[in-house]
Amino acid sequence: MRNAGLGKTSEQWRQEVQEERSKAEQWEKRFHDTCVRESILKKSLVESQNEKEMLRARVEELEMTLHQSHSRNSAVELKASLNRIEDLRGKIEELEIELQNRELQIQLIKSDNEHWKELLHRSQNQVRNRDRIMGEAVAQIREVAEHLQTLAVQADVLSVKYELESDRGRELARLLKRVKTLGIRARP
């Protein structure tokens, strides 16, 4: 049954609302997934920072050992210590780059989360608006159905009255029977 004012059938409205609900559920899932990813990245960031601090402490310890052993160790041991220090410095630089990358990823995820929140909010508003429109359409359809039922009763009374009087009366009676039939169809 079409509603002339809205241009869509109630089934089309229901389908559209269902599609909007489905989209909202998908956006909620994506939002949840990005939150989980953000949590994992934050944990990884903290672990990387801890490892960086441990490596810095180790470098300081090796530098102190190097200074202490400078006077008593041979040149070979000194060179090995310097190599270890350089290796650790390289690892620290790599960790700092990785930390920066993780921080950028976290910022991107936060931005994505805001985007998904906005889309979810819009989708929920659309679902609410469509539910309201469908409710109004159903109310209008019920009013039309009630009016048709009233007309059907009146048509029944008039058809009995005019059926036997003339050709026009019989024609009017047929027309009134059609109205009555429409009223019966409108009841469900």
N, C-alpha and C positions, 0 to 999 in steps of 0.2 A: 504494500500500500504506500503510495507516494504522498508526501506532504508538500503541497504546492509552494508554501512559504519557504521551506528549507531546501528543496530540490533534491533531497536524498531520502532513500527508504530507511526505515528503522534498522533493517538488517545491515545496510551500508554503514549507518552510524555505529552500530554495535561492532562491526568489523573494524572500522577505523579506530574506535576506542581500544579494542583489543590489540591492534597494531601498536598504538601509542603506549599501552601498558607493557607490551613486549619490549619496545625500545627502552622504556624506563628501566626494566629489569636488566637489560643488557648493559645499560650505562651504570647501574648499581654494581654489577659484577666487575666491569672494567675499573670502576673507582676502587672497589675492594682489592682487586689485583694490583693496582698501582700502589695502594697503601702497603700491601705485603712487600712489594719490591722495594719501596722506600725504607721499610723497617730492616730488610736484609742489607741494603746498602749502608744504612746508618751503622749497623752492627759491624759490617766489614770495615767501615771507616774507623770506628773505634779500635778495632783490632790492629789495623794498619798504623794508627797513631801510637798505640802501645808498643808495637814492634819497632817503630821509628825511635821511640824514647829509649827502648832497650839497646838498640844499636848505637845511639848517641852515647849512652852510658858506657857501652863497651869500647867505643872509640876513645873516650876520655881515659878509660882505664888503660887501654893500650898505649895511649900517648904518655901517660904517667910512667908506665913500665918502660917505655922507650927512653924517656928522660933519665930514669934511674939506671937503666942498663947501658946507657950511652957510654959511660965511663968504664964500665967493666966488661961489656960484651964485645964480641968480635964484629967486624964489619959485615960479615955474612948474616949474623943474627939481626943486626941493625937494618940491613936491607930487607930481610924477610918481614920484620915488623912494619917497615914503611909500606911494603906491598899490601900487607893485611889492612893497614889504615886506609890506603887508597881504595882497596876493594870495598871496605865498609862505607867510605864516603860515596862511592858510586851507587851502592845499594840505597843509601839515604836519599840521594838525588832521585833515584827511580821511585822510591816510596813517596817522596814529595810530589812527583809528577802524578803518581797514581792517586794520591790523596786529592790533588786538585781535580782530577778527572771524576772521582767519586763525588766530590762536592758539587761539580757541575751536573752530574747525573741526578743528584738529590734535588737540585734547583729545578731541573727539567721535570722531574716527577711531581714536584709540588705544583708547578705550573699546569701540568696535565691534570692533576687532581682538581685544581680550581676550574679548569675547563669542563671536566666531567661533572662537577657539582652544578655548574651553570646549566649544562645540557639536561641533567636530571631534573633540576628545578623547573626548567621550561617544559619538559615532557610531562611532569606531574601537573603543572598548570593546564596544559592542553587536555589532559585526561579529565581533570575536574570540569573544565569548560564544556567538553563534549558530553560528559555525564549530565551536566545541567541542561544543555540543549536537548538531549534525548529525553530527559524528564519532561521538559516543556512540550516536546513533540507528542509524547505519550499522553499527556494531559489533554492536548488539543484533539488527538484522535479519539480519546474517550468521550469528550464533549460532542464531537461529530456523531459518534456511534449512538450516544444517548438521544441526540436530536433525531437521528434517523429512526430510532425505535419509537419515539413519540410520533413522528410522521407516519410510521407504519400503522400504528394503532388508529390514528385519525383517518388514514387511507382506507383501512378496513371498514370503519364505520361509514365513511362516505361511499365506498364501493357498494355496500349493501343498499344504501339509500338510493343511489342513482342507477343501479344496474338495470332495472326494469322500466325506467321512464322513457328513454329515447335512445336513438343511435349515438348521440353525443354523450348521453349518460353512460352507455355501455363503453364507449371509448374512454371516458373519464374513469370508469370503473377499472378498465384494463391498466390504465396509467397508475391508478392508485394501488393496484395489485403489484405492479413493478416496484413502486416505492416500498410496499410492505416486504417484498422479497429482499430488497436492499437492506432494509432494517433488520431482517432475520440474519442476513450474512454478516452484518456489522456486529452482532452480539458477541461472537468469540473474541 
